[in-house]
Amino acid sequence: MEFLGLVLIGCLVGLTTVLFGFGGGFVTVPIITLADADLGHDTARVAAATSALVMLVNAIVATVSTKRSTLAHLKGRWWLLGLLALGGGLGAFAGRFAPDALLQWGFVAYIAATAIDLLARPGFFRRKAAVVDDVGEVSEGGRGIAAVWGVPIGGLASFLGVGGSVMTVPMMRRSGATMTVATTLANPLTLVIMSPAVFVTILTPAAIDAPGIVGSLDLVAAAALLIGGLPIIVFLRRRVPKIPEILHAWGYFVLLVAAGVVVAAA
C-alpha cells in the first residue's frame, strides 16, 4: 500500500516537474522524509540522496521532451552550465559529511528564506518589463542567470537535495522570463546540477542497514515515484497547460511553503 501511495505521489511529482520545474526535490524530500522516518538520524541523508536520483531522471526526461525553441534560451551559457555542475558535485560531496539535523533544518531554513524573499522583493509575482534580444524581438527567457551564480546554486541545491528550481526559477523570473520559460528551463539546469551529485552519492555511499536502501538511496521509493511521474512528464511536456502568470507564480509559492512545512514537521 505504501508503494502504491508513492506511485500516486509520483504523479504529483511529474505534474510539478512540468508546471513548476520541480524535478522532485520540493516533493520528494518531504515525502521520503515521512516514508523513511524510521531510519532516525539517517532519514534526511536518504531523503536528499534519493531526491537527487529522482530529480536527475525526471530532469532528463523533461529536458529531452522540451521544445528546442525553449532550450535555445540556454545557448552559449556554457560557463553557467559548467559551474552549476561543479557546484552540484561539491555540494553533494559536502552533504556526505554534514549532520542530519543540518540537512533537515537547512532545507527548512532555505525554503523559508526563499519564500520571504519572493514576497519582499518585486519581480517574481509580476514579470518585469519585457527584455528585447539582439535582433530586436521580445525574449521570453529574460536576461538569464549570471555565470557567477553557478557554483552557489549548484552547491546549495545538491547539498540540501532541493534541486535547482528553488533558486533558478526566481532568478530567471526577475531577469524578465515568463513563468512558463523559467519553470521549463529549470529542468535542464537541474539535470546539470544533479548529474555530478548522483555520481558523488554513488561513489561515497553511507552504510545504512535497512530494506530497500542501497548506500544512501531508497531505491524502492525512487522507483515508485518515477513509475508515477515519468508518464505524466512525457504526456504534458509538449502539452503544457496555459496558466495565467500570476496564478502560476502563486502556485509555485504555495508549493514551496508546503514542502518546508512538511519537512519541519517530520
KEBAZA-253965 format. One record per atom (N, C-alpha, C): x, z, y. Coordinates in steps of 0.1 Angstrom, whole numbers, plus 5000, padded with zeros to 4 digits. Example, Ala and Ser with C-alpha at 12.3 -4.5 7.8 and 13.67 -1.06 7.14 Angstrom:
2
+------+------+------+
|    x |    z |    y |
+------+------+------+
| 5132 | 5078 | 4943 |
| 5123 | 5078 | 4955 |
| 5132 | 5078 | 4967 |
| 5128 | 5071 | 4978 |
| 5137 | 5071 | 4989 |
| 5129 | 5079 | 5000 |
+------+------+------+
***
This chain:
266
+------+------+------+
|    x |    z |    y |
+------+------+------+
| 5008 | 5000 | 4988 |
| 5000 | 5000 | 5000 |
| 5009 | 5000 | 5013 |
| 5020 | 5007 | 5012 |
| 5029 | 5008 | 5023 |
| 5035 | 4994 | 5026 |
| 5038 | 4987 | 5015 |
| 5044 | 4973 | 5016 |
| 5034 | 4964 | 5023 |
| 5021 | 4965 | 5019 |
| 5011 | 4956 | 5025 |
| 5009 | 4960 | 5040 |
| 5010 | 4973 | 5043 |
| 5009 | 4977 | 5057 |
| 5020 | 4971 | 5065 |
| 5032 | 4970 | 5059 |
| 5043 | 4965 | 5067 |
| 5042 | 4949 | 5068 |
| 5036 | 4943 | 5058 |
| 5033 | 4928 | 5059 |
| 5024 | 4926 | 5071 |
| 5013 | 4934 | 5072 |
| 5004 | 4932 | 5083 |
| 5010 | 4935 | 5097 |
| 5019 | 4945 | 5097 |
| 5026 | 4948 | 5109 |
| 5036 | 4936 | 5112 |
| 5041 | 4930 | 5101 |
| 5050 | 4918 | 5103 |
| 5043 | 4907 | 5111 |
| 5030 | 4906 | 5108 |
| 5022 | 4896 | 5115 |
| 5022 | 4899 | 5130 |
| 5021 | 4912 | 5134 |
| 5022 | 4916 | 5148 |
| 5036 | 4913 | 5153 |
| 5046 | 4915 | 5145 |
| 5060 | 4912 | 5149 |
| 5061 | 4897 | 5152 |
| 5055 | 4889 | 5144 |
| 5056 | 4874 | 5146 |
| 5049 | 4870 | 5159 |
| 5037 | 4877 | 5161 |
| 5030 | 4874 | 5174 |
| 5038 | 4878 | 5186 |
| 5044 | 4890 | 5186 |
| 5052 | 4894 | 5197 |
| 5064 | 4886 | 5199 |
| 5070 | 4880 | 5188 |
| 5081 | 4872 | 5189 |
| 5078 | 4859 | 5197 |
| 5066 | 4853 | 5195 |
| 5062 | 4841 | 5202 |
| 5058 | 4844 | 5216 |
| 5049 | 4855 | 5218 |
| 5043 | 4857 | 5231 |
| 5053 | 4865 | 5241 |
| 5061 | 4873 | 5235 |
| 5069 | 4882 | 5244 |
| 5084 | 4881 | 5242 |
| 5089 | 4873 | 5232 |
| 5103 | 4872 | 5230 |
| 5109 | 4884 | 5222 |
| 5100 | 4893 | 5217 |
| 5105 | 4904 | 5210 |
| 5108 | 4900 | 5195 |
| 5120 | 4897 | 5192 |
| 5124 | 4893 | 5179 |
| 5121 | 4903 | 5168 |
| 5116 | 4915 | 5172 |
| 5113 | 4925 | 5163 |
| 5117 | 4939 | 5167 |
| 5127 | 4940 | 5176 |
| 5132 | 4953 | 5180 |
| 5122 | 4963 | 5185 |
| 5113 | 4959 | 5194 |
| 5103 | 4968 | 5200 |
| 5093 | 4973 | 5190 |
| 5091 | 4965 | 5180 |
| 5081 | 4968 | 5170 |
| 5087 | 4974 | 5157 |
| 5098 | 4968 | 5153 |
| 5104 | 4972 | 5140 |
| 5111 | 4986 | 5141 |
| 5118 | 4989 | 5152 |
| 5124 | 5002 | 5153 |
| 5114 | 5013 | 5152 |
| 5103 | 5013 | 5160 |
| 5093 | 5024 | 5158 |
| 5087 | 5024 | 5144 |
| 5083 | 5012 | 5139 |
| 5077 | 5012 | 5126 |
| 5086 | 5017 | 5115 |
| 5098 | 5012 | 5114 |
| 5108 | 5016 | 5104 |
| 5111 | 5031 | 5106 |
| 5112 | 5036 | 5118 |
| 5114 | 5050 | 5121 |
| 5103 | 5058 | 5114 |
| 5091 | 5054 | 5115 |
| 5080 | 5061 | 5108 |
| 5080 | 5059 | 5093 |
| 5083 | 5047 | 5089 |
| 5083 | 5044 | 5074 |
| 5094 | 5051 | 5067 |
| 5106 | 5053 | 5073 |
| 5117 | 5059 | 5067 |
| 5120 | 5073 | 5073 |
| 5110 | 5080 | 5077 |
| 5112 | 5093 | 5083 |
| 5118 | 5103 | 5074 |
| 5116 | 5101 | 5061 |
| 5121 | 5110 | 5051 |
| 5136 | 5109 | 5049 |
| 5142 | 5099 | 5055 |
| 5157 | 5098 | 5055 |
| 5164 | 5108 | 5064 |
| 5156 | 5115 | 5072 |
| 5162 | 5126 | 5080 |
| 5171 | 5120 | 5091 |
| 5183 | 5125 | 5091 |
| 5192 | 5121 | 5102 |
| 5197 | 5107 | 5101 |
| 5194 | 5100 | 5090 |
| 5198 | 5086 | 5089 |
| 5187 | 5076 | 5093 |
| 5176 | 5082 | 5097 |
| 5164 | 5073 | 5100 |
| 5167 | 5063 | 5111 |
| 5172 | 5068 | 5122 |
| 5174 | 5059 | 5134 |
| 5185 | 5049 | 5131 |
| 5195 | 5052 | 5123 |
| 5205 | 5042 | 5119 |
| 5199 | 5031 | 5111 |
| 5191 | 5035 | 5101 |
| 5185 | 5025 | 5092 |
| 5175 | 5016 | 5100 |
| 5168 | 5023 | 5110 |
| 5158 | 5015 | 5118 |
| 5165 | 5005 | 5127 |
| 5177 | 5009 | 5133 |
| 5184 | 5000 | 5141 |
| 5190 | 4988 | 5133 |
| 5196 | 4991 | 5122 |
| 5202 | 4981 | 5114 |
| 5192 | 4971 | 5108 |
| 5181 | 4976 | 5103 |
| 5170 | 4968 | 5097 |
| 5164 | 4960 | 5108 |
| 5162 | 4966 | 5119 |
| 5156 | 4958 | 5131 |
| 5165 | 4946 | 5134 |
| 5178 | 4948 | 5134 |
| 5188 | 4937 | 5137 |
| 5186 | 4926 | 5127 |
| 5184 | 4929 | 5114 |
| 5183 | 4918 | 5104 |
| 5169 | 4911 | 5107 |
| 5159 | 4918 | 5109 |
| 5146 | 4912 | 5111 |
| 5146 | 4903 | 5124 |
| 5152 | 4909 | 5134 |
| 5153 | 4901 | 5147 |
| 5161 | 4888 | 5145 |
| 5172 | 4889 | 5137 |
| 5180 | 4877 | 5135 |
| 5172 | 4866 | 5128 |
| 5166 | 4869 | 5118 |
| 5158 | 4859 | 5110 |
| 5147 | 4854 | 5119 |
| 5139 | 4863 | 5126 |
| 5128 | 4858 | 5134 |
| 5133 | 4849 | 5145 |
| 5145 | 4853 | 5151 |
| 5150 | 4845 | 5162 |
| 5155 | 4832 | 5158 |
| 5161 | 4831 | 5146 |
| 5165 | 4818 | 5140 |
| 5153 | 4808 | 5139 |
| 5142 | 4813 | 5133 |
| 5130 | 4805 | 5131 |
| 5124 | 4801 | 5144 |
| 5123 | 4811 | 5153 |
| 5117 | 4808 | 5166 |
| 5125 | 4798 | 5174 |
| 5138 | 4799 | 5174 |
| 5147 | 4790 | 5181 |
| 5146 | 4776 | 5176 |
| 5146 | 4775 | 5162 |
| 5145 | 4761 | 5156 |
| 5132 | 4755 | 5159 |
| 5121 | 4763 | 5161 |
| 5108 | 4758 | 5163 |
| 5105 | 4756 | 5178 |
| 5114 | 4759 | 5187 |
| 5112 | 4758 | 5201 |
| 5115 | 4744 | 5206 |
| 5107 | 4740 | 5216 |
| 5108 | 4726 | 5221 |
| 5122 | 4725 | 5228 |
| 5128 | 4713 | 5226 |
| 5141 | 4711 | 5231 |
| 5141 | 4711 | 5246 |
| 5130 | 4708 | 5253 |
| 5130 | 4708 | 5267 |
| 5131 | 4722 | 5273 |
| 5126 | 4732 | 5265 |
| 5127 | 4746 | 5269 |
| 5141 | 4751 | 5267 |
| 5147 | 4748 | 5255 |
| 5161 | 4752 | 5252 |
| 5171 | 4746 | 5262 |
| 5167 | 4735 | 5268 |
| 5176 | 4728 | 5278 |
| 5180 | 4737 | 5290 |
| 5172 | 4748 | 5292 |
| 5175 | 4757 | 5303 |
| 5188 | 4765 | 5300 |
| 5192 | 4765 | 5288 |
| 5204 | 4772 | 5284 |
| 5217 | 4763 | 5284 |
| 5214 | 4750 | 5287 |
| 5225 | 4740 | 5287 |
| 5236 | 4744 | 5296 |
| 5249 | 4744 | 5291 |
| 5260 | 4747 | 5299 |
| 5263 | 4762 | 5301 |
| 5255 | 4771 | 5294 |
| 5257 | 4785 | 5296 |
| 5265 | 4791 | 5285 |
| 5276 | 4784 | 5282 |
| 5285 | 4788 | 5271 |
| 5291 | 4802 | 5273 |
| 5295 | 4804 | 5285 |
| 5302 | 4817 | 5288 |
| 5292 | 4829 | 5286 |
| 5280 | 4827 | 5290 |
| 5269 | 4837 | 5288 |
| 5267 | 4840 | 5273 |
| 5266 | 4829 | 5266 |
| 5263 | 4830 | 5251 |
| 5275 | 4836 | 5244 |
| 5287 | 4833 | 5248 |
| 5298 | 4839 | 5241 |
| 5300 | 4853 | 5244 |
| 5297 | 4857 | 5256 |
| 5298 | 4872 | 5260 |
| 5287 | 4880 | 5254 |
| 5275 | 4874 | 5253 |
| 5264 | 4881 | 5246 |
| 5268 | 4883 | 5231 |
| 5274 | 4874 | 5225 |
| 5278 | 4875 | 5211 |
| 5289 | 4886 | 5210 |
| 5298 | 4886 | 5219 |
| 5309 | 4896 | 5219 |
| 5303 | 4910 | 5221 |
| 5294 | 4911 | 5230 |
| 5287 | 4924 | 5232 |
| 5279 | 4929 | 5220 |
| 5272 | 4919 | 5214 |
| 5265 | 4922 | 5202 |
| 5273 | 4928 | 5191 |
| 5285 | 4922 | 5189 |
| 5294 | 4927 | 5178 |
| 5299 | 4941 | 5182 |
| 5303 | 4943 | 5195 |
| 5309 | 4956 | 5199 |
| 5298 | 4967 | 5198 |
| 5286 | 4964 | 5202 |
| 5275 | 4974 | 5202 |
| 5272 | 4978 | 5188 |
| 5271 | 4968 | 5179 |
| 5268 | 4972 | 5165 |
| 5279 | 4980 | 5159 |
| 5292 | 4977 | 5162 |
| 5303 | 4985 | 5157 |
| 5302 | 4999 | 5162 |
| 5300 | 5001 | 5175 |
| 5299 | 5014 | 5181 |
| 5287 | 5022 | 5175 |
| 5276 | 5015 | 5172 |
| 5265 | 5022 | 5166 |
| 5267 | 5028 | 5152 |
| 5277 | 5023 | 5145 |
| 5281 | 5029 | 5132 |
| 5286 | 5043 | 5133 |
| 5291 | 5047 | 5145 |
| 5297 | 5060 | 5146 |
| 5289 | 5069 | 5155 |
| 5278 | 5064 | 5161 |
| 5270 | 5072 | 5170 |
| 5261 | 5082 | 5163 |
| 5259 | 5093 | 5169 |
| 5250 | 5103 | 5163 |
| 5236 | 5097 | 5162 |
| 5228 | 5101 | 5152 |
| 5215 | 5096 | 5150 |
| 5206 | 5099 | 5162 |
| 5208 | 5111 | 5167 |
| 5199 | 5115 | 5179 |
| 5202 | 5106 | 5191 |
| 5215 | 5102 | 5192 |
| 5218 | 5093 | 5204 |
| 5211 | 5080 | 5202 |
| 5210 | 5075 | 5190 |
| 5204 | 5062 | 5188 |
| 5189 | 5063 | 5191 |
| 5182 | 5074 | 5186 |
| 5168 | 5076 | 5188 |
| 5165 | 5078 | 5202 |
| 5171 | 5087 | 5209 |
| 5167 | 5091 | 5222 |
| 5174 | 5081 | 5232 |
| 5184 | 5074 | 5228 |
| 5189 | 5064 | 5237 |
| 5179 | 5052 | 5238 |
| 5173 | 5049 | 5226 |
| 5162 | 5039 | 5226 |
| 5151 | 5043 | 5236 |
| 5147 | 5056 | 5235 |
| 5135 | 5060 | 5243 |
| 5139 | 5060 | 5258 |
| 5151 | 5065 | 5261 |
| 5156 | 5066 | 5275 |
| 5157 | 5052 | 5281 |
| 5162 | 5042 | 5273 |
| 5164 | 5029 | 5277 |
| 5150 | 5022 | 5280 |
| 5141 | 5024 | 5271 |
| 5127 | 5019 | 5273 |
| 5121 | 5025 | 5286 |
| 5122 | 5038 | 5288 |
| 5117 | 5045 | 5299 |
| 5123 | 5039 | 5312 |
| 5136 | 5038 | 5312 |
| 5143 | 5033 | 5324 |
| 5138 | 5019 | 5328 |
| 5137 | 5011 | 5317 |
| 5133 | 4997 | 5319 |
| 5118 | 4996 | 5325 |
| 5110 | 5005 | 5319 |
| 5096 | 5005 | 5324 |
| 5095 | 5009 | 5338 |
| 5102 | 5019 | 5342 |
| 5102 | 5024 | 5356 |
| 5108 | 5013 | 5365 |
| 5118 | 5006 | 5361 |
| 5124 | 4995 | 5369 |
| 5114 | 4984 | 5371 |
| 5107 | 4981 | 5360 |
| 5097 | 4970 | 5362 |
| 5086 | 4973 | 5372 |
| 5082 | 4986 | 5373 |
| 5072 | 4990 | 5382 |
| 5078 | 4991 | 5396 |
| 5090 | 4996 | 5397 |
| 5096 | 5000 | 5410 |
| 5101 | 4987 | 5418 |
| 5107 | 4978 | 5411 |
| 5113 | 4966 | 5418 |
| 5104 | 4954 | 5417 |
| 5103 | 4946 | 5427 |
| 5094 | 4934 | 5427 |
| 5101 | 4923 | 5419 |
| 5093 | 4913 | 5415 |
| 5098 | 4901 | 5409 |
| 5094 | 4900 | 5394 |
| 5089 | 4910 | 5388 |
| 5086 | 4909 | 5374 |
| 5071 | 4905 | 5372 |
| 5062 | 4913 | 5378 |
| 5048 | 4911 | 5376 |
| 5043 | 4898 | 5383 |
| 5049 | 4895 | 5394 |
| 5046 | 4883 | 5401 |
| 5059 | 4875 | 5403 |
| 5058 | 4863 | 5399 |
| 5070 | 4854 | 5399 |
| 5075 | 4852 | 5414 |
| 5088 | 4852 | 5416 |
| 5093 | 4849 | 5429 |
| 5091 | 4834 | 5432 |
| 5095 | 4831 | 5444 |
| 5093 | 4817 | 5448 |
| 5100 | 4807 | 5438 |
| 5094 | 4796 | 5435 |
| 5099 | 4787 | 5425 |
| 5113 | 4782 | 5429 |
| 5122 | 4781 | 5419 |
| 5136 | 4776 | 5421 |
| 5136 | 4761 | 5419 |
| 5143 | 4754 | 5428 |
| 5145 | 4740 | 5427 |
| 5158 | 4737 | 5420 |
| 5158 | 4728 | 5410 |
| 5170 | 4725 | 5403 |
| 5179 | 4714 | 5411 |
| 5189 | 4709 | 5404 |
| 5199 | 4700 | 5411 |
| 5193 | 4686 | 5414 |
| 5182 | 4683 | 5407 |
| 5176 | 4670 | 5410 |
| 5163 | 4671 | 5419 |
| 5162 | 4683 | 5424 |
| 5150 | 4685 | 5434 |
| 5137 | 4688 | 5427 |
| 5137 | 4691 | 5414 |
| 5125 | 4695 | 5408 |
| 5124 | 4710 | 5406 |
| 5111 | 4715 | 5405 |
| 5109 | 4729 | 5404 |
| 5113 | 4733 | 5389 |
| 5122 | 4743 | 5388 |
| 5127 | 4747 | 5375 |
| 5119 | 4759 | 5370 |
| 5113 | 4758 | 5358 |
| 5105 | 4769 | 5352 |
| 5115 | 4780 | 5347 |
| 5128 | 4776 | 5345 |
| 5137 | 4786 | 5340 |
| 5144 | 4794 | 5350 |
| 5141 | 4792 | 5363 |
| 5148 | 4800 | 5373 |
| 5163 | 4797 | 5374 |
| 5170 | 4807 | 5380 |
| 5184 | 4805 | 5382 |
| 5192 | 4809 | 5369 |
| 5185 | 4816 | 5360 |
| 5192 | 4821 | 5348 |
| 5199 | 4834 | 5350 |
| 5206 | 4838 | 5339 |
| 5213 | 4851 | 5339 |
| 5228 | 4849 | 5341 |
| 5234 | 4857 | 5350 |
| 5249 | 4855 | 5353 |
| 5257 | 4859 | 5340 |
| 5267 | 4852 | 5337 |
| 5275 | 4854 | 5325 |
| 5281 | 4868 | 5325 |
| 5283 | 4874 | 5336 |
| 5290 | 4887 | 5337 |
| 5281 | 4898 | 5330 |
| 5268 | 4895 | 5328 |
| 5259 | 4905 | 5322 |
| 5260 | 4903 | 5306 |
| 5267 | 4894 | 5301 |
| 5267 | 4891 | 5287 |
| 5270 | 4903 | 5278 |
| 5282 | 4909 | 5281 |
| 5287 | 4920 | 5272 |
| 5278 | 4932 | 5274 |
| 5274 | 4936 | 5286 |
| 5265 | 4948 | 5287 |
| 5251 | 4946 | 5280 |
| 5245 | 4934 | 5281 |
| 5233 | 4931 | 5275 |
| 5234 | 4931 | 5260 |
| 5244 | 4924 | 5255 |
| 5246 | 4923 | 5240 |
| 5250 | 4936 | 5234 |
| 5258 | 4944 | 5241 |
| 5263 | 4957 | 5236 |
| 5251 | 4967 | 5235 |
| 5244 | 4968 | 5245 |
| 5233 | 4978 | 5245 |
| 5222 | 4974 | 5236 |
| 5219 | 4961 | 5235 |
| 5208 | 4956 | 5226 |
| 5211 | 4959 | 5212 |
| 5223 | 4956 | 5207 |
| 5227 | 4958 | 5193 |
| 5230 | 4972 | 5190 |
| 5235 | 4980 | 5200 |
| 5238 | 4994 | 5197 |
| 5225 | 5002 | 5194 |
| 5214 | 4999 | 5202 |
| 5201 | 5006 | 5200 |
| 5192 | 4999 | 5191 |
| 5195 | 4986 | 5188 |
| 5186 | 4978 | 5179 |
| 5173 | 4973 | 5186 |
| 5174 | 4972 | 5199 |
| 5162 | 4968 | 5206 |
| 5161 | 4953 | 5208 |
| 5171 | 4945 | 5205 |
| 5171 | 4931 | 5208 |
| 5174 | 4927 | 5222 |
| 5175 | 4915 | 5225 |
| 5179 | 4910 | 5238 |
| 5168 | 4910 | 5248 |
| 5156 | 4909 | 5244 |
| 5145 | 4906 | 5253 |
| 5142 | 4917 | 5263 |
| 5146 | 4930 | 5259 |
| 5143 | 4941 | 5268 |
| 5151 | 4939 | 5282 |
| 5162 | 4933 | 5281 |
| 5170 | 4930 | 5294 |
| 5168 | 4916 | 5299 |
| 5168 | 4906 | 5289 |
| 5169 | 4892 | 5294 |
| 5156 | 4888 | 5300 |
| 5144 | 4892 | 5294 |
| 5131 | 4888 | 5300 |
| 5130 | 4892 | 5315 |
| 5132 | 4905 | 5318 |
| 5130 | 4909 | 5332 |
| 5141 | 4902 | 5341 |
| 5153 | 4900 | 5336 |
| 5163 | 4894 | 5344 |
| 5160 | 4879 | 5347 |
| 5155 | 4872 | 5337 |
| 5151 | 4858 | 5339 |
| 5139 | 4857 | 5347 |
| 5130 | 4867 | 5346 |
| 5118 | 4867 | 5354 |
| 5121 | 4869 | 5369 |
| 5130 | 4878 | 5372 |
| 5134 | 4880 | 5385 |
| 5143 | 4869 | 5391 |
| 5148 | 4860 | 5382 |
| 5156 | 4849 | 5387 |
| 5147 | 4837 | 5390 |
| 5133 | 4839 | 5388 |
| 5124 | 4828 | 5391 |
| 5118 | 4821 | 5379 |
| 5120 | 4826 | 5367 |
| 5115 | 4819 | 5355 |
| 5100 | 4823 | 5353 |
| 5093 | 4814 | 5347 |
| 5079 | 4818 | 5343 |
| 5080 | 4827 | 5331 |
| 5069 | 4835 | 5328 |
| 5069 | 4844 | 5317 |
| 5070 | 4836 | 5304 |
| 5064 | 4824 | 5303 |
| 5065 | 4816 | 5291 |
| 5079 | 4812 | 5288 |
| 5086 | 4807 | 5298 |
| 5100 | 4803 | 5296 |
| 5109 | 4815 | 5293 |
| 5107 | 4826 | 5301 |
| 5116 | 4838 | 5299 |
| 5114 | 4844 | 5285 |
| 5102 | 4845 | 5280 |
| 5100 | 4851 | 5267 |
| 5104 | 4841 | 5256 |
| 5103 | 4828 | 5258 |
| 5108 | 4818 | 5248 |
| 5123 | 4818 | 5247 |
| 5130 | 4819 | 5258 |
| 5144 | 4818 | 5258 |
| 5150 | 4831 | 5253 |
| 5142 | 4842 | 5253 |
| 5147 | 4855 | 5248 |
| 5151 | 4853 | 5233 |
| 5144 | 4844 | 5226 |
| 5147 | 4843 | 5211 |
| 5161 | 4837 | 5208 |
| 5165 | 4826 | 5215 |
| 5179 | 4821 | 5212 |
| 5189 | 4831 | 5217 |
| 5186 | 4838 | 5228 |
| 5196 | 4848 | 5233 |
| 5197 | 4860 | 5223 |
| 5186 | 4864 | 5217 |
| 5186 | 4874 | 5207 |
| 5193 | 4869 | 5194 |
| 5192 | 4857 | 5191 |
| 5199 | 4851 | 5180 |
| 5214 | 4852 | 5182 |
| 5219 | 4849 | 5194 |
| 5233 | 4850 | 5197 |
| 5238 | 4864 | 5196 |
| 5230 | 4874 | 5201 |
| 5234 | 4888 | 5200 |
| 5234 | 4894 | 5186 |
| 5224 | 4891 | 5179 |
| 5222 | 4897 | 5166 |
| 5230 | 4891 | 5154 |
| 5235 | 4879 | 5156 |
| 5243 | 4873 | 5145 |
| 5256 | 4882 | 5143 |
| 5264 | 4885 | 5153 |
| 5275 | 4893 | 5150 |
| 5271 | 4908 | 5147 |
| 5260 | 4912 | 5152 |
| 5255 | 4926 | 5150 |
| 5252 | 4928 | 5135 |
| 5245 | 4918 | 5129 |
| 5242 | 4919 | 5115 |
| 5255 | 4918 | 5106 |
| 5264 | 4909 | 5110 |
| 5276 | 4908 | 5103 |
| 5284 | 4921 | 5103 |
| 5285 | 4928 | 5114 |
| 5292 | 4940 | 5115 |
| 5285 | 4951 | 5106 |
| 5272 | 4951 | 5107 |
| 5264 | 4960 | 5098 |
| 5267 | 4958 | 5084 |
| 5268 | 4946 | 5079 |
| 5271 | 4943 | 5065 |
| 5285 | 4948 | 5061 |
| 5295 | 4945 | 5071 |
| 5309 | 4949 | 5068 |
| 5311 | 4964 | 5068 |
| 5303 | 4971 | 5076 |
| 5305 | 4986 | 5078 |
| 5293 | 4993 | 5074 |
| 5289 | 4992 | 5061 |
| 5276 | 4999 | 5057 |
| 5278 | 5014 | 5056 |
| 5266 | 5021 | 5059 |
| 5266 | 5035 | 5057 |
| 5261 | 5038 | 5043 |
| 5266 | 5049 | 5037 |
| 5262 | 5052 | 5023 |
| 5250 | 5061 | 5023 |
| 5238 | 5055 | 5022 |
| 5225 | 5062 | 5022 |
| 5219 | 5060 | 5008 |
| 5217 | 5071 | 5001 |
| 5212 | 5070 | 4988 |
| 5196 | 5072 | 4988 |
| 5190 | 5060 | 4988 |
| 5175 | 5060 | 4988 |
| 5170 | 5047 | 4983 |
| 5159 | 5047 | 4976 |
| 5153 | 5035 | 4970 |
| 5151 | 5024 | 4981 |
| 5156 | 5012 | 4978 |
| 5154 | 5000 | 4987 |
| 5164 | 5000 | 4998 |
| 5172 | 5010 | 4999 |
| 5182 | 5010 | 5010 |
| 5196 | 5004 | 5005 |
| 5201 | 4994 | 5011 |
| 5214 | 4988 | 5008 |
| 5223 | 4990 | 5020 |
| 5233 | 4998 | 5019 |
| 5241 | 5001 | 5031 |
| 5232 | 5008 | 5041 |
| 5230 | 5002 | 5053 |
| 5221 | 5008 | 5063 |
| 5208 | 5000 | 5064 |
| 5206 | 4990 | 5055 |
| 5195 | 4981 | 5056 |
| 5183 | 4985 | 5046 |
| 5171 | 4987 | 5051 |
| 5160 | 4988 | 5043 |
| 5154 | 4974 | 5040 |
| 5159 | 4969 | 5029 |
| 5156 | 4955 | 5025 |
| 5141 | 4953 | 5022 |
| 5135 | 4963 | 5016 |
| 5121 | 4962 | 5013 |
| 5112 | 4961 | 5025 |
| 5115 | 4970 | 5035 |
| 5108 | 4969 | 5048 |
| 5111 | 4956 | 5055 |
| 5123 | 4952 | 5055 |
| 5127 | 4939 | 5062 |
| 5119 | 4928 | 5055 |
| 5119 | 4927 | 5042 |
| 5112 | 4916 | 5035 |
| 5097 | 4916 | 5038 |
| 5091 | 4928 | 5038 |
| 5077 | 4929 | 5041 |
| 5074 | 4924 | 5056 |
| 5082 | 4928 | 5065 |
| 5080 | 4924 | 5079 |
| 5082 | 4909 | 5081 |
| 5091 | 4903 | 5074 |
| 5094 | 4889 | 5075 |
| 5083 | 4881 | 5068 |
| 5078 | 4886 | 5057 |
| 5067 | 4878 | 5050 |
| 5055 | 4877 | 5059 |
| 5052 | 4888 | 5066 |
| 5041 | 4887 | 5076 |
| 5044 | 4879 | 5088 |
| 5056 | 4880 | 5093 |
| 5059 | 4875 | 5106 |
| 5063 | 4860 | 5107 |
| 5070 | 4855 | 5097 |
| 5075 | 4841 | 5098 |
| 5064 | 4831 | 5098 |
| 5054 | 4832 | 5090 |
| 5043 | 4821 | 5091 |
| 5037 | 4821 | 5105 |
| 5035 | 4833 | 5111 |
| 5029 | 4833 | 5124 |
| 5038 | 4826 | 5135 |
| 5051 | 4829 | 5134 |
| 5060 | 4823 | 5143 |
| 5060 | 4807 | 5142 |
| 5061 | 4803 | 5129 |
| 5061 | 4788 | 5127 |
| 5048 | 4782 | 5132 |
| 5037 | 4788 | 5130 |
| 5024 | 4783 | 5134 |
| 5022 | 4783 | 5149 |
| 5026 | 4793 | 5156 |
| 5024 | 4795 | 5170 |
| 5035 | 4790 | 5179 |
| 5047 | 4788 | 5174 |
| 5058 | 4784 | 5183 |
| 5055 | 4772 | 5191 |
| 5049 | 4762 | 5185 |
| 5046 | 4749 | 5193 |
| 5032 | 4749 | 5197 |
| 5025 | 4760 | 5195 |
| 5011 | 4761 | 5200 |
| 5009 | 4774 | 5208 |
| 5019 | 4777 | 5216 |
| 5019 | 4789 | 5224 |
| 5006 | 4790 | 5232 |
| 4998 | 4801 | 5230 |
| 4986 | 4803 | 5238 |
| 4989 | 4803 | 5253 |
| 4980 | 4798 | 5261 |
| 4982 | 4798 | 5276 |
| 4977 | 4811 | 5281 |
| 4985 | 4820 | 5286 |
| 4982 | 4833 | 5291 |
| 4985 | 4833 | 5306 |
| 4976 | 4838 | 5314 |
| 4978 | 4839 | 5329 |
| 4991 | 4848 | 5331 |
| 4999 | 4844 | 5341 |
| 5012 | 4850 | 5343 |
| 5011 | 4866 | 5344 |
| 5001 | 4870 | 5352 |
| 5000 | 4885 | 5354 |
| 4996 | 4892 | 5342 |
| 4987 | 4886 | 5333 |
| 4984 | 4893 | 5321 |
| 4995 | 4892 | 5311 |
| 5003 | 4882 | 5311 |
| 5014 | 4881 | 5302 |
| 5025 | 4891 | 5306 |
| 5027 | 4893 | 5319 |
| 5037 | 4904 | 5323 |
| 5032 | 4918 | 5320 |
| 5019 | 4920 | 5322 |
| 5014 | 4934 | 5319 |
| 5014 | 4936 | 5304 |
| 5011 | 4926 | 5296 |
| 5011 | 4928 | 5281 |
| 5025 | 4932 | 5277 |
| 5036 | 4925 | 5282 |
| 5050 | 4929 | 5279 |
| 5052 | 4943 | 5283 |
| 5048 | 4948 | 5294 |
| 5050 | 4961 | 5299 |
| 5043 | 4971 | 5290 |
| 5031 | 4969 | 5286 |
| 5023 | 4978 | 5278 |
| 5029 | 4980 | 5264 |
| 5034 | 4969 | 5258 |
| 5040 | 4969 | 5245 |
| 5054 | 4977 | 5246 |
| 5061 | 4974 | 5257 |
| 5073 | 4981 | 5259 |
| 5071 | 4996 | 5259 |
| 5062 | 5001 | 5267 |
| 5059 | 5015 | 5268 |
| 5054 | 5021 | 5254 |
| 5046 | 5014 | 5247 |
| 5041 | 5018 | 5234 |
| 5052 | 5020 | 5224 |
| 5062 | 5011 | 5224 |
| 5073 | 5013 | 5215 |
| 5081 | 5025 | 5218 |
| 5083 | 5028 | 5231 |
| 5091 | 5040 | 5234 |
| 5083 | 5053 | 5230 |
| 5070 | 5053 | 5232 |
| 5062 | 5065 | 5228 |
| 5063 | 5067 | 5213 |
| 5062 | 5057 | 5205 |
| 5062 | 5058 | 5191 |
| 5075 | 5064 | 5186 |
| 5086 | 5059 | 5191 |
| 5100 | 5064 | 5187 |
| 5102 | 5078 | 5192 |
| 5097 | 5082 | 5204 |
| 5098 | 5095 | 5209 |
| 5090 | 5105 | 5200 |
| 5079 | 5101 | 5195 |
| 5071 | 5110 | 5187 |
| 5075 | 5111 | 5173 |
| 5084 | 5102 | 5168 |
| 5087 | 5102 | 5154 |
| 5096 | 5114 | 5150 |
+------+------+------+
***
